[in-house]
């Protein structure tokens, strides 16, 4: 079996950070185990963070935390799926018994495993996961495209639901970064909120994509003077000092900044925070229910993941293209 294995986390992304290796197909070791034959594995900036040392993981490691495929084998206690079923893979593997998870805190469940982060992931032909972490979808589903929902779509769904709870039809919401997450968030917001959506990106092709997906305006960061102190919500999918400062300019009184990307610093006087009644919050991933909901939106045609497909052997090229801003939407590896 082919597997993309990370050997080390370097300070600078090398030209070929991943190596191709033979590994045996994962085997069932627990009654609730599920082995998935990968159909699509999304390429995420988290993978770059792991390779460059911004985030840390045990090595060697097969990357890939955004996965879809077909059930290849199941444990003796599995009843929710059968061999051959097309499935999406929720990124966390947990027991379901942790108190925080029962309260909806999937991301903070103790002992959780995350394929591609602290367990072998989907940059391979097979993935070992669990019954609790798969979602069966129709046989007609475009699995490589839907793989983008299992992390990018999850975080976008969670951020948009947080935003929608604060938005009225007369409000303005600004999306910073129309990439793998931002292009999904734009569509989710259009489906769930009547607020006006302004998309912001430095890349002209991304702004064109935002216009095609229905943004009221798609602008360069230098073109936002008319929106200063106007946004009820800003969702930041870039995560940098510059986007944090831009968000401060854009937020209206009692506005909310929702950070999804990793990077940058939030620095502002407490006087500004208090007198303007601003809110700053973060989104990590999302719940299994978020995955169900964003999948329903995609299957109904309200959300259309835009993906660029790469062969598994071309994983290094996909990472390089992502690192250098050459991806529109989401890069997806297909074995």
N, C-alpha and C positions, 0 to 999 in steps of 0.2 A: 504494500500500500504506500502511496505517496503521502508525504507529510511535510508541511512547511514548519521548520523548527528554528526558533530564535536561540542563538548561541550566546549572545551577550547584549547588554544594553550600553551602547556607545554614546559619547557626548554629541557626535554629529552623525546624522543618518548616512551610513555608507552606501555605495552604489548597489551592493548586493547584501543587505543585512540578513536575509533569510536563506537557508540552505535546504536543499531537497534531500530527504532521507526516507529510507524504507522503515515502516513501523507495522507491527501486526494489527489486524483489525481488533478494536476493543471487544472484550468479552463480557457477557453478563455475569455479574458477581453478586447482585442483590435482587430480590424478587420484584422490585419496582424499577429496575434499570430498563432503559430504552437505548438501543443503538440506532442512530440515524445515518443513512447514506446521504451525504451532503449534496444538495442541488445548488445552493448559493450561500456564499459567506461574504458579508459586507466588510469593506475596508474602512476603518475609522481612524480619526486622529488619535484616539486612545492607543492604537497600535503604534503610531509614531512616538507617542509619549513613552511607551514601554521601551521602544528601541533606542530612544535618546536619553533615557534615564530620568525623565521628568516624573514618571511613575515607575514603580519597582514591582518585579514579579520573580518567582522562582525560575531558574533556567537549568536545563533546556526546557523550552515551552513551545507548544504549537499555538500560535495566535488564532484569533477568530472568535469573537463573542457575539456575532450577529448572524444567525444561521437558520437555514431552512433545508428540508430534504424529505426523504422517504424512510419510514420505519423499516429497519433492516432486521432487527431482532428485539424480542421483549422478554422480560423476566416473568416468572410464574404467576406473580400477583397482578400483572398489568391487565386492566380491563378497558381502559379509556381509548386505546388505539390498538390496531392490529398491524401485522407485517404488511407492508405495501402502502399504508396510509400516508398521504402527504401531510406534513406538519411544519409549523413554525416553532422555533425553540426559544422559550423565555430564557433570558440570560443568567438567571440565578437558579441553583439547585439547592433546595433546602428540605428540612424534615417536615415543615409545616407545624411544628410543635412549639417553636419559640414564641414567647408572649408578644414580643414586638411585631412579629410577622402576623400573628392573629389579629393585631390591631391595625394592620395595613402597612406595616413597616418592613416590606420585603427586603429592601436594601440594607437594613440594619440587623437582619436576623443573624444570630450567632452561628458560627460554623458553616455559613453558606459557601458554596463553591461556585465560581464563575468561570466557565470554559473560556479559554483565551486570556484569562487574567491570572488565576491561581490554579487552573487545571487545564489540561489540553483542550484546545478549541477546534474550530471548524476550518482552518486553513489546511484541510486534509480531505480524505475521501469519506471518512467515517467519524462520528462524534458519539461519545458516551454521555448520556444525560439521564433524566428520570421522568417517570410518568407525570409527576406534578408540573414538569417544565416543558411540556409539549402541548401545542394547540393544533388540533386537526382542522384542515381546511379542505374545500372542495377539490376534486381531482382536476378540475379545469383551471385551478389557480396557477398564476405565474410565480413559481416558487423563488427564482432568483430575484425578481423584483420585490416580492413580499419579504425577503430576508432583511431588507432595509428597515422594516417595521420593528424588528426585534431588539433594536437599541435606538437608532436614530428616531424611528417612529414612536417608540415608547417615551423617550425624553421629550420629543415635540408634543406628543399627546398630553403628557403630564403638565408641561409648561402652558399649553394652550387652555387646558381646563382650569388651571390656576388663574390665568388671565381672564378667561371668559366670565368667571365668577365676579370680576370687578368691572366688566365692560358693559356699557349701555349702547344702543344703536347710534347715539350721537357722539360717542367717544372715538379717539384716535389711538391705534396701537401701532408701534413701530417695531419691525423685525430687523435686527442687525445681523447680516450674513445670510445669504440665500444659497447655502450649500446643502450637504447631505441632510441636515436637520431642518434648516430654514425653509427649504422648498416644500417640505412636508408640513411644517407648522403653518405656512401660508394657506395651504389647502385645508388643513384642519380648522383654522380660524374661519375661513370662508364658509365652512360647513356648519359651524357651531356658534357663530357670533355675527351680528349685523354691524359691528364696529367697522370704521374705515381702516384699511390696512395700508401702511406705507412700508415698502421694502427698501433696504439700504445695503449696497454692496459696492466694493471698489472695482469689481470686475464687470465689464460691460455685458458679457455673455450671461452672467448671472442675473443682471438687471433685466435683460431681455426675457430670460426664463420667468422671472417674477411677473413681468407684464403678461406673458402668455398664461400664467396660472391665475391671473385675476387681481393682482395688486392694484389699488387705486393709483399708486405712483411708485415708480422704481427709480431711486436716486443714488447718486454718489454722496459719500459723507460730506463733501464740501457744498452740497446743494440743499442744506436743511435749515437755512436761516428762517424760513417761513414757519417752521414747526417748533421753534424754541418755546419752552414752557407750555407745550400743547398736548403732549402724549399722556394719556391715562396709564398706559403700560408700555414699557420697552422690554423686549425679550432679546437678550444678547447671546447670539450663537457664535460669536467670535472670541470673546474673552481676552481683552487686552486693556492696558492702561488707557489707550485712546478711546476704546468703545465705552469704558466706564465713564470717562469724562464727557463724552458726547451724550451719553444717557442722562447725566445730570443736567445738561443744557436742555434736553428735550422734554424732561418730565414736567408735567403740570403739578399744581398744588395737590398734595395727597396722592401723587402718582407712585407707581410701583415699578421697580427694576427687577427683572427675573433673569438671573444668570444661569446659563446652561453649560457654557464652555469653560475650560480650565485655563487660567492665565490672567495676568494683570493683578492690580491691587485696587481695592475700594478705599479711597481716602477722601473724607469730606469733614468739614467742621460739624460738630454736634449741633451747633446753632442752626445750620442749614437743615439738618435732618429733622430737628424739632419744629422750627418755624414753618417749614414747608410740608411737614407731616409726611415725609417720604418713607417708602418701604423698600427694603432691599432683601431679596430672598433668592435661594438657589434651588435648582432642580438637578437631581442626580440621574435617575433613570425613570422608572415608573413601575406600576403594579401589574400583576397578571391581568387584572381587569382592564387596565389601560391597553394592554396588548389586544385583548378581545375587542375593545371598542375601536381602536384604530384599524384593526383588521376588518371589522364590519364596514368602516368607512371606505376602505380600499376595495373590498369586494362589491360594494354598491356603486363604485365608480366615482365617489366624491373625493377620494384621495388617490393620486396616481404617482407612485414612486418613479422618479426618473433615474435610471441606472445606466452605468457604463460597464459592460461585462468584460472580464479578463479571464483567460485560462489560468488555472491554478499555477501552472509553470511560470506565468507572468506576474506573480505576486510582487516581486521587487519593482517591476515597472509600474504597477498600480500604486504602490506606496510612494514611489518617486513622483508620479503624476499628482497624487494627492498633496504631497509636501510642497509641490511647486505650483499649486493652484490650477491644474489642468483638468480637474474633474468637474463636470456639471452634474449636480445631483449626487448620486452615490456610486462608488466603485464596488463591484461585486465579483468575487472569484467564483468560477464554475469548474469543478473537477472534470 
